[in-house]
Amino acid sequence: MGEQAAFARMNGLGNEIIVADMRGRGDRIAPAAAIALARDPATKFDQIMAIHDPKASGTDYYVEIINRDGSLAQACGNGMRCVVQALAAETGRDRFTFETLAGILTAEEHADGLISVDMGKPRFGWQEIPLAEEFADTRRIELQVGPIDAPVLHSPSVASMGNPHAIFWVDRDVWSYELEKFGPLLENHPIFPERANVSIAQVTADNALTLRTWERGVGLTRACGSAACAAAVNAARTGRTGRNVTVTVPGGPLQIEWRGDDHVIMTGPAEWEFAGSFDPATGTWTRDAAASLERGMA
Ligand SMILES: N[C@H](CCC[C@H](N)C(=O)O)C(=O)O
């Protein structure tokens, strides 16, 4: 058995997150450990956010993001808010600079407890998303599901928020679509060589939209922060909304601002559930009764 690591089970608007403390050690969480934790109903998660010692100078921590299937994700907006809340409770600080696979990002906890994450700049080039074939205009790409003459979903906007996203615009309530049926097909469609997070979005006002997401490597989730950002920037660049929108996901509302300097700022809550410790090699874990009284990891 390896050395135990502390974790906190948290959620960001119902996006199920495990924040793991991997600081001061050289190992990483094994995909098998992630899969074992995902199988246990008590620790079932959408993403593990593993906090490691910093790599790049000027950053506080390196964060590795692991999906439910053990694959790595470049970005996770809801998970980053959970990381900030856990670290703020531990350190008393309210601003952090992180490194992830998507690059360096900053985040802060506000006095009211809400947390803003600077998700960086969106990318729209077909090779950046990436797509398997050239599309000069990624506001609307050729892709559809359903009968060829009456597609159920078609012509998504695509973007990278560090991770790949496709947003299908719909006129009806997002709950009236069988996303669980189309999600797996679209996630694994050959147009997306690195797979994709797939969302359906309904614009409800010039500053509001509702969104459901099928996450790459996970499935249906109650919230996906990076998808909310991808939906917001695509809504703005296709003239559907302004640049400051409320994106309501199944778990609740997120505020997304696409600033003039091209950075996307996501603001929303995070919630602590319980603490424990686990073996990063196997995923064997125990609940930590003492730590559960605190709102930190240890
Ligand atoms: N839940 C995350 C997104 C996870 C994306 C992941 N499924 C991927 O493989 O890109 C969020 O709040 O942004």
PDBQT file of the ligand as one rigid body, heavy atoms in Angstrom, charges set to zero:
ROOT
HETATM    1  N1  LIG A 301     -16.400  19.453 -15.436  1.00  0.00    +0.000 N 
HETATM    2  C1  LIG A 301     -15.395  20.249 -16.089  1.00  0.00    +0.000 C 
HETATM    3  C2  LIG A 301     -15.075  19.904 -17.474  1.00  0.00    +0.000 C 
HETATM    4  C3  LIG A 301     -14.444  18.577 -17.619  1.00  0.00    +0.000 C 
HETATM    5  C4  LIG A 301     -14.061  18.360 -19.031  1.00  0.00    +0.000 C 
HETATM    6  C5  LIG A 301     -13.595  16.986 -19.241  1.00  0.00    +0.000 C 
HETATM    7  N2  LIG A 301     -14.686  16.043 -19.248  1.00  0.00    +0.000 N 
HETATM    8  C6  LIG A 301     -12.777  16.880 -20.503  1.00  0.00    +0.000 C 
HETATM    9  O1  LIG A 301     -12.371  15.763 -20.794  1.00  0.00    +0.000 OA
HETATM   10  O2  LIG A 301     -12.488  17.880 -21.183  1.00  0.00    +0.000 OA
HETATM   11  C7  LIG A 301     -15.694  21.700 -15.984  1.00  0.00    +0.000 C 
HETATM   12  O3  LIG A 301     -16.362  22.104 -15.062  1.00  0.00    +0.000 OA
HETATM   13  O4  LIG A 301     -15.169  22.474 -16.788  1.00  0.00    +0.000 OA
ENDROOT
TORSDOF 0
